Amino acid sequence: MNKEEVAMIGFEIVAYSGEARSKFMEAIKKVKAGTAREDVQILIDEGNASLNLAHASQTKLLAMEADGEDVELGFIFVHGQDHLMTSILLKDVLEFLMDIYK
């Protein structure tokens, strides 16, 4: 897989992770404002769906490399990985905050 193809996967990860992050941040604001848990859960579910798409893009590339395909990594893919990991961390923080605001 060439660098341009890997970059496109990186862009997918950035886009999906960014969407997840936005949903999780909105959920945090709603939790803080005392919004009903059911309404917050909708945002969490939407964020999780985006996070799953980001993870699927990542897994596609990992599977190719595991199958022996030569994969040229570039900065865009690394940037996507950074977005994915911070979105996952934000999800964990959100769950912690929901317990506090209970």
C-alpha positions as CSV (number, residue, x, y, z in Angstrom):
1,M,0.0,0.0,0.0
2,N,1.5,3.3,-1.0
3,K,1.8,6.5,1.1
4,E,-1.2,8.2,-0.6
5,E,-3.5,5.2,0.1
6,V,-2.4,5.2,3.8
7,A,-2.9,8.9,3.9
8,M,-6.5,8.5,2.8
9,I,-7.1,6.0,5.6
10,G,-5.5,8.5,8.0
11,F,-8.0,11.1,6.8
12,E,-10.8,8.7,7.4
13,I,-9.6,8.1,11.0
14,V,-9.2,11.9,11.6
15,A,-12.8,12.6,10.3
16,Y,-14.5,9.8,12.2
17,S,-12.5,10.5,15.4
18,G,-13.3,14.2,15.1
19,E,-17.0,13.5,14.8
20,A,-16.8,11.2,17.9
21,R,-14.9,13.8,19.8
22,S,-17.5,16.5,19.0
23,K,-20.4,14.2,20.1
24,F,-18.5,13.4,23.4
25,M,-17.8,17.0,24.1
26,E,-21.4,17.9,23.5
27,A,-22.4,15.1,25.8
28,I,-20.1,16.4,28.5
29,K,-21.7,19.8,28.3
30,K,-25.2,18.3,28.5
31,V,-24.2,16.2,31.5
32,K,-22.8,19.3,33.2
33,A,-26.1,21.2,32.4
34,G,-28.1,18.4,34.0
35,T,-29.7,17.2,30.7
36,A,-31.6,13.9,31.0
37,R,-29.4,10.9,30.8
38,E,-31.4,9.5,27.9
39,D,-30.6,12.5,25.8
40,V,-26.9,12.3,26.7
41,Q,-26.9,8.6,25.8
42,I,-28.0,9.5,22.2
43,L,-24.9,11.6,21.8
44,I,-22.7,8.9,23.3
45,D,-24.2,6.3,20.9
46,E,-23.6,8.6,18.0
47,G,-20.0,9.2,19.2
48,N,-19.5,5.5,19.6
49,A,-20.7,4.8,16.1
50,S,-18.2,7.3,14.7
51,L,-15.5,5.8,16.9
52,N,-16.3,2.4,15.5
53,L,-15.9,3.6,11.9
54,A,-12.5,5.1,12.8
55,H,-11.5,1.9,14.4
56,A,-12.6,-0.1,11.4
57,S,-10.4,2.1,9.1
58,Q,-7.5,1.5,11.4
59,T,-8.1,-2.2,11.6
60,K,-8.3,-2.4,7.8
61,L,-4.7,-1.1,7.6
62,L,-3.5,-3.2,10.4
63,A,-4.9,-6.3,8.8
64,M,-3.2,-5.5,5.5
65,E,0.2,-5.1,7.2
66,A,-0.4,-8.4,9.2
67,D,-1.1,-10.1,5.9
68,G,2.4,-9.1,4.8
69,E,1.6,-6.1,2.6
70,D,4.2,-3.4,2.7
71,V,2.6,-0.3,4.2
72,E,4.2,3.1,3.9
73,L,3.2,5.2,7.0
74,G,3.1,8.9,6.8
75,F,2.4,11.8,9.2
76,I,-1.3,12.0,8.2
77,F,-1.8,8.4,9.4
78,V,0.1,9.1,12.7
79,H,-2.1,12.2,13.1
80,G,-5.2,10.0,12.6
81,Q,-3.9,7.7,15.3
82,D,-3.5,10.6,17.6
83,H,-7.1,11.7,17.0
84,L,-8.4,8.2,17.6
85,M,-6.6,7.8,20.9
86,T,-7.6,11.2,22.3
87,S,-11.2,10.5,21.3
88,I,-11.1,7.2,23.1
89,L,-9.7,8.9,26.1
90,L,-12.4,11.6,26.0
91,K,-15.0,8.8,26.0
92,D,-13.4,7.4,29.2
93,V,-13.4,10.8,30.8
94,L,-17.1,11.3,29.8
95,E,-18.1,8.1,31.5
96,F,-16.2,9.2,34.6
97,L,-17.9,12.6,34.6
98,M,-21.3,11.0,34.2
99,D,-20.7,9.0,37.4
100,I,-19.7,12.2,39.2
101,Y,-22.8,14.2,38.0
102,K,-25.2,11.4,38.8
